[in-house]
Structures are given as structure tokens and as C-alpha cells.
């Protein structure tokens, strides 16, 4: 997958949406990010981009000191910008904030395109490469572009299917284990969830056992046999719950942007379904 192309498209769409909101009226609230306005969202994503540009450019292998504001290259005139903590911050979206975001995003994109993704750098994951950040930030850019579009009151465009499929896989490979560790989630008891894509090929079966997450992609022989035997309206016997939807909707559900009711179909044990975000707490 050409992550850089996806990153470019998503950050441009995010910038356009944010710039459209910088019209002198109050910054719109972000419904999918409670406690944030458009200004807060722009500051958050722009700050992440500036931080990671420094990490990659300087080949940092340890986490930088986040209290060092020089990491973020703030302009002298930022008195009307939101603070990095608290919120929501009301008032108009500062045009200078959007300009700062655009410059930082372009800088990070240039690094993503020029630096070998295998270059070792600090990350919060076991994979400590520049390529980790390219994948992670492409997914985050798409997610926050969706957030920003939703805040404008129009229908947010779905995430491109190729990227959304990868984001679902990345959730179980990277984000779910990290979130379980960060939030000290309870041990799994063998709960098994299946996520089925309805707008193309894609099947993910996830089992939570103790502290481990076991991911299987595609249908196994056992699963296919169980599917043939399954009754309509009930979950596949090989799993406790099955959630079916477009790749974009599955991604958005896993990032808690849309409820299960927005998916095409949900079958199985509702109590197990309700336990998913206990097993994988939000961040």
C-alpha cells in the first residue's frame, strides 16, 4: 500500500475542512471527540505531526521531553490558540493555527517520502521504525479527517477501503494490545469476535485469552463449516458475536466513532458485544 499517497490525501482534506471552519464564527464542536472543538482537533493533530517530524528527522530513539515546547515550532503570535490541555476551547478557529498545521503536515509528509521506513526511531510500540509512524499517522489522519467533516454538519466521507481494511488489521495487531496495556484491561475469557467486511473481501476473527489477543484473518475450514451450519439471525457458532459492515464502518466502530447499530448486521451474544470496549478500552 502507498501509505504516503493516502497520508497526502487525508491531510489535505483535513486542512480544507479546518480552513473552511476558520471563518470567524465559533469553532464547531467535534461530536466524535467529546470536549474538543475544531481548534482543539487541529492543535492536537498538528502537534503530533511536529513531534514526529522531529523524532524522524533527528533519528531519536528515546521519547522526547513533551514539556519542551520547542518541539512544536510554535509561532510567536499564538496567544489566541487553544491550550494543549482542557477544552473545549471556543471562539473562532485561528487562521494561523491552520497554517501551522499545514506546514507541519507537509514537513512530516516530506520525511515519510524521503526516509527509509526501516530507519530505527522511538515509538510507543514494539515496532520502532519510521514506517510504524507512517502507517499509524495515515490511519490517524483519516480518522481525524472524518471527525472534522462530521463537525461541519455534513455527512463525513467514508475512509478509503484499502486504508480502512489495513486500519482494522492494525487495530488488532497494534492498537488493541497497546490499549489493553495502557488501561490495565481485564483478562480475556475466550471471547471471540468476528468482523466481516460487506463491501469486499475481509474477515477478521479475534479471540481474547488472558492477556493475549489471537487474530485470524480469512475463513478457516472450521469457520466455513460452521457458517454453512449457522441459522439466519444468529452468530456463527465459531464466534460469540459477528459484526458486519463496510471496511470504513468497521474501522470507525473499532475507533468508537459509530455505534454497532450503524453497521450492516450484528448477530450473537449482546453481553459479549458490550464487553468489547471493556476488553479494549478507549484512549
C-alpha positions as CSV (number, residue, x, y, z in Angstrom):
1,X,0.0,0.0,0.0
2,X,1.2,3.5,-0.8
3,X,0.7,5.0,2.7
4,X,2.3,8.3,1.6
5,X,-0.4,8.8,-1.0
6,X,-3.2,8.1,1.5
7,X,-1.5,10.4,4.0
8,X,-1.2,13.2,1.5
9,X,-4.9,12.9,0.5
10,X,-6.2,12.8,4.1
11,X,-4.1,15.7,5.5
12,X,-5.2,17.9,2.5
13,X,-8.8,17.1,3.2
14,X,-8.4,17.7,6.9
15,X,-6.8,21.1,6.2
16,X,-9.5,22.1,3.7
17,X,-12.2,21.3,6.3
18,X,-10.4,23.1,9.1
19,X,-9.8,26.1,6.9
20,X,-13.4,26.2,6.0
21,X,-14.3,26.3,9.7
22,X,-11.9,29.2,10.2
23,X,-14.5,31.7,9.1
24,X,-14.7,34.0,12.1
25,X,-17.6,32.1,13.7
26,X,-17.2,29.9,16.8
27,X,-15.2,26.7,16.2
28,X,-17.6,23.8,15.8
29,X,-17.7,21.1,18.4
30,X,-16.3,17.7,17.4
31,X,-19.2,15.2,18.2
32,X,-16.9,12.2,17.9
33,X,-14.3,13.7,20.2
34,X,-16.2,15.0,23.2
35,X,-14.6,18.0,24.9
36,X,-12.9,19.2,21.7
37,X,-13.7,21.9,19.1
38,X,-12.2,22.2,15.7
39,X,-9.4,24.3,17.2
40,X,-8.6,21.6,19.7
41,X,-8.5,18.9,17.0
42,X,-6.2,21.0,14.7
43,X,-3.8,21.7,17.6
44,X,-3.8,18.0,18.6
45,X,-3.0,16.6,15.1
46,X,-0.6,19.4,14.3
47,X,1.3,18.9,17.5
48,X,1.6,15.2,16.8
49,X,3.0,15.9,13.3
50,X,5.6,18.4,14.6
51,X,6.7,16.0,17.3
52,X,7.1,13.1,14.9
53,X,8.9,15.2,12.3
54,X,11.5,15.9,15.0
55,X,11.7,12.3,16.0
56,X,12.2,11.1,12.5
57,X,14.4,14.0,11.3
58,X,16.8,13.7,14.3
59,X,16.5,9.8,14.4
60,X,15.5,10.0,18.1
61,X,15.5,6.6,19.7
62,X,14.1,7.7,23.1
63,X,10.8,9.5,23.8
64,X,11.4,13.3,23.7
65,X,10.5,15.5,26.6
66,X,7.0,16.6,25.8
67,X,7.2,19.6,28.0
68,X,9.8,21.1,25.6
69,X,7.7,23.4,23.6
70,X,10.4,23.9,21.0
71,X,9.5,20.5,19.6
72,X,6.3,22.1,18.2
73,X,7.8,25.1,16.4
74,X,5.1,27.4,17.7
75,X,5.0,30.9,16.1
76,X,5.4,33.9,18.3
77,X,1.8,35.0,17.7
78,X,-0.2,32.1,19.1
79,X,-2.0,33.9,22.1
80,X,-5.4,33.1,20.6
81,X,-4.7,29.4,20.1
82,X,-6.3,26.8,22.4
83,X,-4.2,25.4,25.3
84,X,-2.9,21.9,24.8
85,X,-4.9,20.8,27.9
86,X,-8.6,21.2,28.8
87,X,-11.3,22.1,26.4
88,X,-13.5,22.6,24.6
89,X,-11.9,25.9,23.5
90,X,-14.5,28.1,22.0
91,X,-14.1,31.2,19.8
92,X,-13.1,31.3,16.1
93,X,-10.6,28.8,14.7
94,X,-7.4,30.9,14.3
95,X,-6.3,31.0,10.6
96,X,-2.6,31.0,11.8
97,X,-3.3,27.6,13.6
98,X,-4.5,26.1,10.3
99,X,-1.4,27.5,8.5
100,X,0.8,26.0,11.2
101,X,-0.9,22.6,10.8
102,X,-0.5,22.7,7.1
103,X,3.2,23.5,7.3
104,X,3.9,20.7,9.9
105,X,1.9,18.1,7.9
106,X,3.8,19.0,4.7
107,X,7.1,18.6,6.6
108,X,6.1,15.2,8.0
109,X,4.9,14.0,4.6
110,X,8.3,15.0,3.1
111,X,10.1,13.0,5.7
112,X,7.8,10.0,5.2
113,X,8.6,10.1,1.5
114,X,12.4,10.5,1.9
115,X,13.3,8.4,4.9
116,X,13.7,4.7,4.7
117,X,10.8,3.2,6.7
118,X,13.2,0.8,8.3
119,X,15.1,3.6,10.0
120,X,15.0,3.0,13.8
121,X,13.3,5.7,15.8
122,X,11.3,6.0,19.0
123,X,7.7,4.8,19.0
124,X,5.4,3.7,21.8
125,X,5.2,0.2,20.2
126,X,7.4,-2.8,19.9
127,X,8.0,-1.9,16.3
128,X,10.5,1.0,16.5
129,X,10.8,2.3,12.9
130,X,9.8,5.3,10.9
131,X,7.5,3.0,8.9
132,X,5.4,2.4,12.1
133,X,4.7,6.1,12.2
134,X,3.8,6.3,8.5
135,X,1.2,3.6,9.0
136,X,-0.1,5.0,12.3
137,X,-0.3,8.6,11.1
138,X,-2.0,7.7,7.9
139,X,-4.7,6.0,9.9
140,X,-4.9,8.8,12.4
141,X,-5.2,11.4,9.6
142,X,-8.1,9.5,8.0
143,X,-9.8,9.2,11.4
144,X,-9.5,12.9,12.2
145,X,-10.4,14.0,8.7
146,X,-13.7,12.1,9.3
147,X,-14.0,13.8,12.7
148,X,-13.5,17.2,11.2
149,X,-16.0,16.6,8.4
150,X,-18.6,15.3,10.8
151,X,-18.2,18.5,12.9
152,X,-19.2,20.7,9.9
153,X,-22.7,19.2,9.9
154,X,-22.4,17.4,6.6
155,X,-22.0,13.7,6.0
156,X,-18.4,12.7,6.7
157,X,-17.0,10.8,3.8
158,X,-16.0,7.1,4.4
159,X,-12.4,6.1,4.7
160,X,-10.9,4.7,1.5
161,X,-11.5,0.9,1.5
162,X,-7.8,-0.1,1.1
163,X,-6.8,2.0,4.1
164,X,-9.8,1.0,6.2
165,X,-9.0,-2.7,5.7
166,X,-5.5,-2.1,6.9
167,X,-6.7,0.0,9.8
168,X,-8.9,-2.9,11.0
169,X,-5.9,-5.2,10.9
170,X,-3.7,-2.6,12.6
171,X,-6.3,-2.3,15.4
172,X,-5.8,-5.9,16.4
173,X,-2.1,-6.1,15.7
174,X,-1.1,-2.8,17.4
175,X,-3.8,-0.7,19.0
176,X,-5.8,-3.3,20.9
177,X,-2.8,-4.8,22.7
178,X,-1.5,-1.3,23.5
179,X,-4.8,0.0,24.8
180,X,-5.2,-3.1,27.0
181,X,-1.8,-2.5,28.5
182,X,-2.2,1.3,28.9
183,X,-5.7,0.9,30.6
184,X,-4.9,-2.3,32.5
185,X,-7.9,-4.1,30.9
186,X,-9.3,-7.3,32.5
187,X,-8.1,-10.7,31.2
188,X,-10.0,-12.2,28.4
189,X,-12.1,-15.3,29.0
190,X,-12.0,-16.7,25.5
191,X,-14.4,-14.1,24.0
192,X,-14.4,-14.5,20.2
193,X,-15.5,-11.7,17.9
194,X,-15.8,-11.9,14.1
195,X,-15.7,-8.8,11.9
196,X,-16.9,-9.3,8.4
197,X,-16.5,-6.8,5.6
198,X,-19.6,-6.3,3.3
199,X,-18.1,-4.2,0.5
200,X,-15.3,-6.6,-0.5
201,X,-13.2,-9.5,0.9
202,X,-12.2,-9.2,4.5
203,X,-12.8,-11.4,7.6
204,X,-11.1,-10.9,11.0
205,X,-11.7,-13.3,13.9
206,X,-10.3,-12.2,17.3
207,X,-10.1,-14.2,20.5
208,X,-9.2,-12.8,23.9
209,X,-7.4,-15.3,26.1
210,X,-5.9,-13.9,29.3
211,X,-3.7,-11.1,28.3
212,X,-3.3,-12.4,24.7
213,X,-5.2,-11.4,21.6
214,X,-5.3,-14.0,18.8
215,X,-6.1,-12.7,15.3
216,X,-7.1,-14.9,12.4
217,X,-7.7,-13.3,9.0
218,X,-9.8,-15.0,6.4
219,X,-12.0,-18.0,6.8
220,X,-10.7,-21.2,8.3
221,X,-12.1,-24.6,7.3
222,X,-13.7,-24.8,10.8
223,X,-15.3,-21.4,10.2
224,X,-16.6,-22.3,6.8
225,X,-18.2,-25.4,8.1
226,X,-19.8,-23.5,11.0
227,X,-21.0,-20.8,8.6
228,X,-22.7,-23.4,6.4
229,X,-24.5,-24.8,9.5
230,X,-25.4,-21.4,11.1
231,X,-29.1,-20.4,11.2
232,X,-30.0,-16.9,9.9
233,X,-30.1,-14.3,12.6
234,X,-27.7,-16.0,14.9
235,X,-23.9,-15.6,15.2
236,X,-21.6,-18.1,13.6
237,X,-21.1,-20.9,16.2
238,X,-17.4,-20.4,15.8
239,X,-17.7,-17.0,17.4
240,X,-19.7,-15.3,20.1
241,X,-20.5,-12.2,18.1
242,X,-20.3,-11.2,14.4
243,X,-20.3,-7.6,13.2
244,X,-20.7,-7.0,9.5
245,X,-20.2,-3.7,7.7
246,X,-18.2,-1.8,5.1
247,X,-14.4,-1.6,5.7
248,X,-14.8,2.0,6.7
249,X,-17.6,1.4,9.1
250,X,-15.8,-1.5,10.8
251,X,-12.8,0.8,11.2
252,X,-14.9,3.6,12.6
253,X,-16.7,1.2,15.0
254,X,-13.4,-0.1,16.4
255,X,-12.3,3.5,17.0
256,X,-15.6,4.2,18.7
257,X,-16.8,6.7,16.1
258,X,-20.0,4.9,15.3
259,X,-22.2,2.5,17.3
260,X,-22.7,-1.1,16.4
261,X,-26.2,-0.2,15.4
262,X,-24.8,1.7,12.4
263,X,-23.2,-1.5,11.0
264,X,-25.0,-3.6,8.4
265,X,-25.6,-6.5,10.7
266,X,-24.7,-7.6,14.3
267,X,-25.6,-11.1,15.5
268,X,-24.7,-13.1,18.6
269,X,-24.4,-12.6,22.3
270,X,-25.2,-8.9,23.2
271,X,-23.4,-9.3,26.6
272,X,-20.2,-10.3,24.8
273,X,-20.6,-7.4,22.3
274,X,-21.0,-5.0,25.2
275,X,-17.8,-6.3,26.7
276,X,-15.6,-5.5,23.7
277,X,-14.7,-1.9,24.8
278,X,-14.0,-3.3,28.3
279,X,-11.5,-5.7,26.8
280,X,-10.2,-2.9,24.5
281,X,-10.7,0.3,26.5
282,X,-10.7,3.7,24.7
283,X,-7.8,6.1,24.8
